Amino acid sequence: MIERSPERDAALRAMLPQVPEFGWTEQALQRGLARAGLPVEDAPFLFPAGPIGMVEAFSDLADRDMEAAALAESLSELRVPARIRRVIALRLQAAQPHKAALRRGLGLLALPWNLRVALRCTARTVDSMWHAAGDTSADFSWYTRRASLAAVYATTLAFWLANADEDLTATLGFLDRRLAGLARMSRRPAAQAA
């Protein structure tokens, strides 16, 4: 379980504008804390795991923000693919102002020695997405849904990062094609079994 506290959340939000220039470093954290009027002397104690701990905490905060945003909307009226699409859109909309920070964070997660943290972040994110979409499965589909969504989200995130898509139109079009392909794949075995 990741450590959570209002102080860590506030520190992350304060440091995000500094990350594009200074990376996920204590320097970015200290500058963010100073600009937000928060105690700079707390910086060394907030993220004892260092930069990768900051990135993991940021991912967790983004998951919680996404779930809160989804809860504020009435997603239960939508079919499951539309709920998943909306949840991913909420996640990307919230990340839009911090695209450079996210890109730098993903760069850290891509390092081989950070594989465990990268897998943990991915698992937590797709689980949060399914939870926000109202998934209550407890059988084998719990695993297959998360594995499928991890692939869809990863490719969509890569597309979004590679494009200057301010209003998400192109990215959501890309996501729609991924979701449609996934739906076709899931229908094919059922049709072959009949």
C-alpha positions in Angstrom: 0.0 0.0 0.0 1.3 3.4 -0.9 1.6 6.0 1.8 -0.9 8.8 1.4 -1.3 12.1 3.3 -2.7 15.5 2.6 0.8 16.9 2.9 2.2 14.6 0.2 -0.7 15.4 -2.1 -0.2 19.1 -1.6 3.5 18.7 -2.2 3.0 16.8 -5.4 0.5 19.4 -6.7 2.9 22.2 -5.8 5.9 20.5 -7.5 4.3 19.5 -10.8 4.9 22.9 -12.5 8.6 22.5 -11.6 9.1 19.0 -12.9 9.4 19.9 -16.7 12.4 22.0 -15.9 14.0 20.2 -12.9 12.7 16.6 -13.3 11.4 14.5 -10.5 14.0 15.8 -8.1 14.2 17.2 -4.6 15.1 20.5 -6.2 11.7 20.5 -8.0 10.0 19.5 -4.8 11.7 22.3 -2.8 10.9 24.9 -5.4 7.3 23.8 -5.6 6.9 23.9 -1.8 8.5 27.3 -1.6 6.2 28.8 -4.3 3.1 27.2 -2.6 4.2 28.6 0.8 4.6 25.1 2.3 7.4 24.1 4.6 10.5 23.5 2.5 12.2 21.7 5.3 9.7 18.8 5.0 11.0 18.0 1.5 13.5 15.2 2.5 10.9 13.4 4.6 7.9 13.5 2.2 9.3 11.0 -0.4 12.0 8.8 1.2 12.1 6.6 -1.9 13.3 9.6 -3.9 12.3 10.4 -7.5 10.6 7.0 -8.2 8.6 7.4 -5.0 7.5 10.8 -6.2 6.4 9.3 -9.5 4.5 6.5 -7.9 2.8 8.9 -5.5 1.8 11.1 -8.5 0.3 8.1 -10.3 -1.7 7.2 -7.2 -2.9 10.8 -6.8 -3.9 10.9 -10.4 -5.9 7.6 -9.9 -7.7 9.1 -6.9 -8.5 12.3 -8.8 -9.8 10.3 -11.7 -12.0 8.2 -9.5 -13.4 11.3 -7.8 -14.1 13.0 -11.1 -15.9 9.8 -12.4 -17.9 9.6 -9.2 -19.1 13.2 -9.7 -20.5 12.2 -13.1 -23.4 9.8 -13.7 -21.5 7.0 -15.5 -24.0 4.3 -14.5 -26.3 5.5 -17.3 -23.6 4.5 -19.9 -22.7 1.1 -21.2 -19.4 -0.4 -20.0 -17.3 0.6 -23.1 -18.6 4.2 -22.8 -17.8 4.3 -19.1 -14.2 3.1 -19.7 -13.8 5.7 -22.5 -15.0 8.4 -20.2 -12.8 7.4 -17.4 -9.7 7.4 -19.6 -10.8 10.8 -21.0 -11.0 12.1 -17.4 -7.6 10.8 -16.7 -6.0 12.4 -19.8 -7.9 15.7 -19.3 -6.5 16.0 -15.8 -3.0 15.2 -17.0 -3.1 17.7 -19.9 -1.5 20.6 -17.9 1.2 18.2 -16.7 2.0 16.4 -19.9 5.8 17.1 -19.6 5.9 16.0 -16.0 4.1 12.8 -16.9 6.5 12.2 -19.8 9.4 12.5 -17.5 7.8 10.2 -14.9 7.2 7.6 -17.5 10.9 7.9 -18.5 11.8 7.0 -14.9 9.3 4.1 -14.8 10.8 2.7 -18.1 14.2 2.1 -16.5 14.8 -1.6 -15.9 15.4 -1.3 -12.2 12.0 0.5 -11.8 10.0 -2.3 -13.4 8.4 -3.4 -10.2 7.1 0.2 -9.5 6.0 0.5 -13.1 4.0 -2.7 -12.9 2.5 -1.6 -9.6 1.5 1.8 -11.0 -0.1 0.2 -14.1 -2.0 -2.3 -12.0 -3.3 0.3 -9.6 -4.3 2.6 -12.5 -6.3 0.0 -14.5 -7.9 -1.2 -11.3 -8.9 2.3 -10.4 -10.3 2.8 -14.0 -12.4 -0.4 -13.7 -13.5 0.6 -10.2 -14.5 4.1 -11.4 -16.4 2.4 -14.3 -18.4 0.4 -11.8 -16.8 -3.0 -12.3 -17.7 -5.5 -9.6 -16.4 -8.7 -11.2 -14.8 -11.2 -8.9 -14.2 -14.1 -11.3 -11.5 -14.7 -14.0 -12.8 -11.8 -15.9 -11.4 -9.5 -13.2 -7.9 -10.4 -14.5 -8.7 -10.4 -18.2 -10.5 -7.0 -18.0 -7.5 -5.4 -16.3 -5.0 -6.9 -18.7 -7.0 -5.8 -21.7 -7.4 -2.3 -20.3 -3.7 -2.0 -19.5 -2.9 -2.6 -23.2 -5.6 -0.2 -24.4 -4.6 2.5 -21.9 -0.8 2.1 -22.6 -1.2 2.5 -26.3 -3.6 5.4 -25.9 -1.3 7.2 -23.5 1.6 6.7 -25.9 -0.5 8.2 -28.7 -1.5 11.2 -26.5 2.1 11.8 -25.5 3.3 11.8 -29.1 0.7 14.3 -30.3 -0.2 17.9 -29.6 -3.8 17.1 -29.1 -5.1 19.9 -26.9 -8.8 19.0 -27.0 -8.2 15.2 -27.0 -10.1 14.7 -30.3 -7.5 12.7 -32.0 -6.6 10.8 -28.9 -10.2 9.8 -28.2 -10.6 8.8 -31.8 -7.6 6.5 -31.3 -9.1 5.2 -28.1 -12.4 4.5 -29.8 -10.6 2.4 -32.4 -8.7 0.4 -29.7 -12.0 -0.2 -27.8 -13.8 -1.3 -31.0 -10.9 -3.7 -31.8 -11.1 -5.1 -28.3 -14.9 -5.6 -28.6 -14.4 -7.4 -31.9 -11.8 -9.7 -30.4 -14.0 -10.5 -27.4 -17.0 -11.3 -29.7 -14.9 -13.6 -32.0 -14.4 -16.5 -29.5 -18.1 -16.4 -28.5 -19.1 -16.6 -32.2 -16.7 -19.5 -32.9 -18.0 -21.4 -29.9 -21.6 -21.2 -31.1 
